Amino acid sequence: MSYKEEFISKINESLNQKIVNNEKRKNTKELIASYFNDLKNRLNDAINVSNKELFIDISDNEYAIVFKSEALFVYYNDSNIKVKSESMGIGHDKDYIFDRGKNGFIAKDDETFGEWVLDKTLKETFQKTLKN
């Protein structure tokens, strides 16, 4: 094996944890964007006729769904995800901090961030309003 091949192998081995962490961050951000884009695409007709009663806003690191007076917000950066909901006049928020050892975003109660968190929060935020 040439030294070039050995060098590449040693560098990759040395930086493996950073590579894994970077991939996890990238995948998590893509998951959030995909979740909100899917909602926006599938609700496009409803958004168009809602007279601003329903809107979904997607920017580089901030995502929002607002329907009537209820709202779900997700704020992303490489070290923290904040999930914030406002339902029936009550606000809740939860922070998920990137844990390098666990290769993921973890809340203080050890809940790991994933699509199910978005689904759970979407349900908690809008379920009561949609029943009425």
DAJOWO-V211644 format. One record per residue. RES is the residue in one small letter. PHI is phi in degrees with one decimal (* if undefined). PSI is psi in whole degrees, 0 to 359 (NA if undefined). D_CENTER is the distance of its C-alpha to the mean C-alpha in Angstrom with 2 decimals. Layout:
# DAJOWO-V211644
RES/PHI/PSI/D_CENTER + RES/PHI/PSI/D_CENTER
This chain:
# DAJOWO-V211644
m/*/133/43.07 + s/-70.9/160/43.13 + y/-64.6/330/41.78 + k/-58.0/314/39.17 + e/-65.3/318/37.68 + e/-63.9/318/37.99 + f/-59.2/311/36.37 + i/-58.5/314/33.33 + s/-61.4/314/33.04 + k/-66.3/319/33.43 + i/-63.3/311/30.89 + n/-60.3/320/28.24 + e/-64.5/317/29.19 + s/-64.4/323/29.13 + l/-103.9/13/25.67 + n/-54.6/315/24.16 + q/-63.3/320/21.86 + k/-66.1/322/20.49 + i/-64.1/315/20.08 + v/-62.2/314/18.22 + n/-62.3/318/15.88 + n/-62.9/318/15.35 + e/-63.0/318/14.65 + k/-63.5/316/12.06 + r/-60.1/312/10.17 + k/-60.2/314/10.79 + n/-64.0/322/9.83 + t/-67.4/316/6.37 + k/-62.7/319/5.95 + e/-64.5/323/8.02 + l/-61.9/314/6.39 + i/-63.3/312/3.66 + a/-60.7/317/7.03 + s/-63.1/318/9.11 + y/-60.7/311/8.04 + f/-72.1/322/8.78 + n/-63.3/320/11.66 + d/-62.4/315/13.09 + l/-60.0/314/13.30 + k/-63.2/316/14.86 + n/-65.6/317/17.22 + r/-76.7/340/18.34 + l/-107.1/14/18.92 + n/-55.1/314/20.57 + d/-62.7/317/24.03 + a/-63.9/319/23.05 + i/-61.9/317/21.43 + n/-64.6/328/24.67 + v/-100.5/359/26.98 + s/-78.5/353/25.14 + n/54.5/45/26.84 + k/66.9/14/23.65 + e/-76.3/332/23.15 + l/-126.4/126/19.91 + f/-146.9/150/17.65 + i/-125.8/122/14.24 + d/-114.2/130/13.47 + i/-129.3/120/11.38 + s/-124.6/189/12.18 + d/-57.5/316/11.56 + n/-131.0/9/9.03 + e/-131.6/138/8.95 + y/-134.9/140/8.19 + a/-146.8/144/10.68 + i/-129.2/125/12.67 + v/-127.5/128/16.11 + f/-136.2/120/18.90 + k/55.5/241/22.16 + s/-105.2/10/21.59 + e/-102.5/149/18.33 + a/-151.5/147/14.92 + l/-127.6/128/11.22 + f/-125.9/142/9.34 + v/-130.2/126/6.01 + y/-115.6/125/7.34 + y/-117.7/137/6.52 + n/-145.4/172/9.62 + d/-65.0/347/11.09 + s/-114.1/349/12.21 + n/-155.1/142/9.94 + i/-123.3/127/6.70 + k/-110.5/125/8.26 + v/-110.3/120/7.74 + k/-126.3/134/10.99 + s/-130.0/149/13.14 + e/-130.5/115/16.69 + s/-140.2/132/18.92 + m/53.8/37/22.71 + g/79.7/4/23.00 + i/-115.4/132/21.17 + g/-103.2/143/18.05 + h/-135.2/145/15.82 + d/-145.6/154/13.16 + k/-142.5/134/11.78 + d/-103.8/138/10.97 + y/-118.4/117/9.73 + i/-99.0/139/12.01 + f/-70.1/124/12.30 + d/-107.4/109/15.41 + r/-61.7/325/17.43 + g/-70.0/328/19.71 + k/-99.2/0/17.24 + n/52.9/43/15.22 + g/-168.3/176/11.86 + f/-92.8/123/9.83 + i/-126.2/136/12.20 + a/-84.7/169/13.02 + k/-59.5/331/16.68 + d/-88.5/17/17.58 + d/70.0/11/16.53 + e/-71.8/131/13.74 + t/-91.0/134/11.51 + f/-70.5/138/7.75 + g/-166.1/181/7.43 + e/-58.1/327/7.54 + w/-62.9/330/10.27 + v/-65.5/317/8.53 + l/-62.4/316/7.02 + d/-62.7/314/10.60 + k/-61.9/315/12.35 + t/-70.3/323/11.14 + l/-59.3/314/11.90 + k/-63.5/311/15.22 + e/-61.3/326/16.03 + t/-76.9/318/15.53 + f/-111.8/349/17.51 + q/-59.8/314/19.77 + k/-65.0/318/22.67 + t/-64.6/321/22.81 + l/-75.3/342/22.90 + k/-75.9/335/25.71 + n/-84.9/NA/27.92
